[in-house]
Amino acid sequence: MKICYLIQTHQNIEQIYRLVDRIKQSYWENIIIISHDFTNCSLDEIDLRKRGIQLLKNHGGRRGDFFVIQSYLNGIKWLIDNQIEYDWLVYLSGQDYPTKPISEIETFLSQTHYDGFMEYFKVFSPESQWSMREGKNRYLFKYKNIHILKKFPNWLKKLIIPIKIVNYLQPLFRVNLAYEMLGIRRKSLFNGDFICYGGSSFTTLTGKCIEYLDDFCQNHPEIIEYYKEVCNSDESFIQTILLNSKRFNLCNDNKRYFDFSQTKNGRPKILTINDYDAIVQSNAHFARKFDIREDGKILDILDREINQVVRNHS
C-alpha cells in the first residue's frame, strides 16, 4: 500500500519539517507533496528533493477564496501527470500533527472498508452545522474581494463592523468583513439532484475517490467556475462532488481533532498542552492547529507518547 500526503503550507519552516519528519516514520515508501505559498517564507526545493519530497509552488490567495481547492487540484494533477500510483491521499496543513504513530494510521487505512474519511452534512437542511443563513450566504452569492479592506488598520475594521446589518435588511448582496468580500445574489447551482454538502476541507480519500474527483472536474468546468466565486469553497467542493456521485462508502468522520469552541472568524483555536487529554481521547489521526511559537510543548508530549507506543509494539 502506498499513501500520498498532500500538505498545504505557508509559514513556520521548523514546524513544517517537524511534521514531514514524523510522517516519514512509516513502514511504507510513501509520497509527500508540499504545496507551499512563498508569500511569508521560502522552502529549499533542493533540500526537500534530497529528502524525497515534492515541492509545488502556489501563488497563495485570500482566505475564503478558491486557492485552497486549486492547490489541492494542482497536487492531484502532479500525481496524474507523473503517473504516480497510490492508494490513499491524506490532506493536511502545515499546522497539523499526528496524534498516533504513522504506522498505526496507515495500518488502519490498509484494513478499512471505507473509501474515504471526511466530515459532511447537507448545507441547506436542519442537519447542517451552520445556520441556514450562513449556508445561503456562503454558496448562493457571487463574491469579489474588497481589496481596500486589506489596507484598513484593525481599529478601523472594528469601527465598520456595524455595516454588517445590511445583510439582514435585504436579500440581494452580502458584506463579509471576516473574509473581506462582497457578494451578489446569483442563480443557485443546487437542486434536488445536485445537493450542496459542507464540512471540513481536511480529508483522507482513496485513489478511486481522487480519480473520480479529477474526472468530474474535467467534465464539469461549470462547477469549478461556480465554486471559484463562492465563499469558503474548500468547505463544500469535495463533499458536494463525491456525495452526489453516490458511488463511495464514505465515513462521516475526517479523523481530525480541532476546537472551534473559541473560534474567531471561523478559525479553530491554537492547541496547547492544556488540550492534550482532549486530543488523545478523540481517537483522531491528526489534530490541528498547532503553533510551536505559542506552545511547542504539546508537540513534544505527542512525540514522546507516539514514540512510546512504537517501542511497545516493536
Secondary structure as UniProt FT lines:
FT   STRAND          3..9
FT   HELIX           13..23
FT   STRAND          31..37
FT   TURN            38..40
FT   HELIX           45..50
FT   TURN            51..52
FT   STRAND          53..58
FT   TURN            63..64
FT   HELIX           67..81
FT   TURN            82..83
FT   STRAND          88..93
FT   TURN            94..95
FT   STRAND          97..98
FT   HELIX           102..111
FT   STRAND          116..117
FT   STRAND          121..122
FT   TURN            123..124
FT   TURN            126..127
FT   HELIX           132..139
FT   STRAND          141..145
FT   HELIX           147..151
FT   HELIX           154..159
FT   HELIX           161..168
FT   STRAND          173..176
FT   TURN            177..180
FT   STRAND          181..185
FT   TURN            192..193
FT   STRAND          197..198
FT   STRAND          204..206
FT   HELIX           207..219
FT   HELIX           221..227
FT   TURN            228..229
FT   HELIX           233..235
FT   HELIX           237..245
FT   STRAND          250..251
FT   STRAND          256..257
FT   TURN            261..262
FT   TURN            265..266
FT   HELIX           273..275
FT   HELIX           276..281
FT   TURN            282..283
FT   STRAND          286..287
FT   TURN            292..294
FT   HELIX           297..313
//
